[in-house]
Amino acid sequence: MFGRKTAQKLDNAAAALHDAGTKVAGKTGGRAGDAVANAVIAPLRRRIDESCTNCSRGKCKKH
């Protein structure tokens, strides 16, 4: 249904939410950004059979 490019865009959006939350409120904001990403982006991301695209590019901060 979705491909590698879609997975990459969703991964980047989740990372951007984390970074924005961290800039605004430090660690707590980062956790809030992760919570939003998990609630909104994760259900779509789970449908895509691709590994973390940020890991493959060496830019992942979670794995």
MODELLER restraints for C-alpha pairs under 7 A, 6 or more apart:
rsr = mdl.restraints
at = mdl.atoms
rsr.add(forms.Gaussian(group=physical.xy_distance, feature=features.Distance(at['CA:2:A'], at['CA:48:A']), mean=5.89, stdev=0.5))
rsr.add(forms.Gaussian(group=physical.xy_distance, feature=features.Distance(at['CA:3:A'], at['CA:48:A']), mean=6.74, stdev=0.5))
rsr.add(forms.Gaussian(group=physical.xy_distance, feature=features.Distance(at['CA:4:A'], at['CA:50:A']), mean=6.59, stdev=0.5))
rsr.add(forms.Gaussian(group=physical.xy_distance, feature=features.Distance(at['CA:7:A'], at['CA:45:A']), mean=6.52, stdev=0.5))
rsr.add(forms.Gaussian(group=physical.xy_distance, feature=features.Distance(at['CA:7:A'], at['CA:48:A']), mean=6.71, stdev=0.5))
rsr.add(forms.Gaussian(group=physical.xy_distance, feature=features.Distance(at['CA:7:A'], at['CA:50:A']), mean=6.99, stdev=0.5))
rsr.add(forms.Gaussian(group=physical.xy_distance, feature=features.Distance(at['CA:7:A'], at['CA:53:A']), mean=6.93, stdev=0.5))
rsr.add(forms.Gaussian(group=physical.xy_distance, feature=features.Distance(at['CA:8:A'], at['CA:53:A']), mean=5.46, stdev=0.5))
rsr.add(forms.Gaussian(group=physical.xy_distance, feature=features.Distance(at['CA:10:A'], at['CA:41:A']), mean=6.70, stdev=0.5))
rsr.add(forms.Gaussian(group=physical.xy_distance, feature=features.Distance(at['CA:10:A'], at['CA:45:A']), mean=6.80, stdev=0.5))
rsr.add(forms.Gaussian(group=physical.xy_distance, feature=features.Distance(at['CA:11:A'], at['CA:53:A']), mean=6.85, stdev=0.5))
rsr.add(forms.Gaussian(group=physical.xy_distance, feature=features.Distance(at['CA:11:A'], at['CA:54:A']), mean=6.89, stdev=0.5))
rsr.add(forms.Gaussian(group=physical.xy_distance, feature=features.Distance(at['CA:14:A'], at['CA:37:A']), mean=5.28, stdev=0.5))
rsr.add(forms.Gaussian(group=physical.xy_distance, feature=features.Distance(at['CA:14:A'], at['CA:41:A']), mean=7.00, stdev=0.5))
rsr.add(forms.Gaussian(group=physical.xy_distance, feature=features.Distance(at['CA:17:A'], at['CA:33:A']), mean=4.91, stdev=0.5))
rsr.add(forms.Gaussian(group=physical.xy_distance, feature=features.Distance(at['CA:17:A'], at['CA:34:A']), mean=6.89, stdev=0.5))
rsr.add(forms.Gaussian(group=physical.xy_distance, feature=features.Distance(at['CA:17:A'], at['CA:37:A']), mean=6.78, stdev=0.5))
rsr.add(forms.Gaussian(group=physical.xy_distance, feature=features.Distance(at['CA:18:A'], at['CA:30:A']), mean=4.76, stdev=0.5))
rsr.add(forms.Gaussian(group=physical.xy_distance, feature=features.Distance(at['CA:18:A'], at['CA:33:A']), mean=4.52, stdev=0.5))
rsr.add(forms.Gaussian(group=physical.xy_distance, feature=features.Distance(at['CA:18:A'], at['CA:34:A']), mean=5.54, stdev=0.5))
rsr.add(forms.Gaussian(group=physical.xy_distance, feature=features.Distance(at['CA:19:A'], at['CA:30:A']), mean=6.51, stdev=0.5))
rsr.add(forms.Gaussian(group=physical.xy_distance, feature=features.Distance(at['CA:21:A'], at['CA:29:A']), mean=4.05, stdev=0.5))
rsr.add(forms.Gaussian(group=physical.xy_distance, feature=features.Distance(at['CA:21:A'], at['CA:30:A']), mean=4.55, stdev=0.5))
rsr.add(forms.Gaussian(group=physical.xy_distance, feature=features.Distance(at['CA:21:A'], at['CA:32:A']), mean=6.58, stdev=0.5))
rsr.add(forms.Gaussian(group=physical.xy_distance, feature=features.Distance(at['CA:21:A'], at['CA:33:A']), mean=5.19, stdev=0.5))
rsr.add(forms.Gaussian(group=physical.xy_distance, feature=features.Distance(at['CA:22:A'], at['CA:29:A']), mean=4.88, stdev=0.5))
rsr.add(forms.Gaussian(group=physical.xy_distance, feature=features.Distance(at['CA:22:A'], at['CA:30:A']), mean=4.33, stdev=0.5))
rsr.add(forms.Gaussian(group=physical.xy_distance, feature=features.Distance(at['CA:54:A'], at['CA:60:A']), mean=4.67, stdev=0.5))
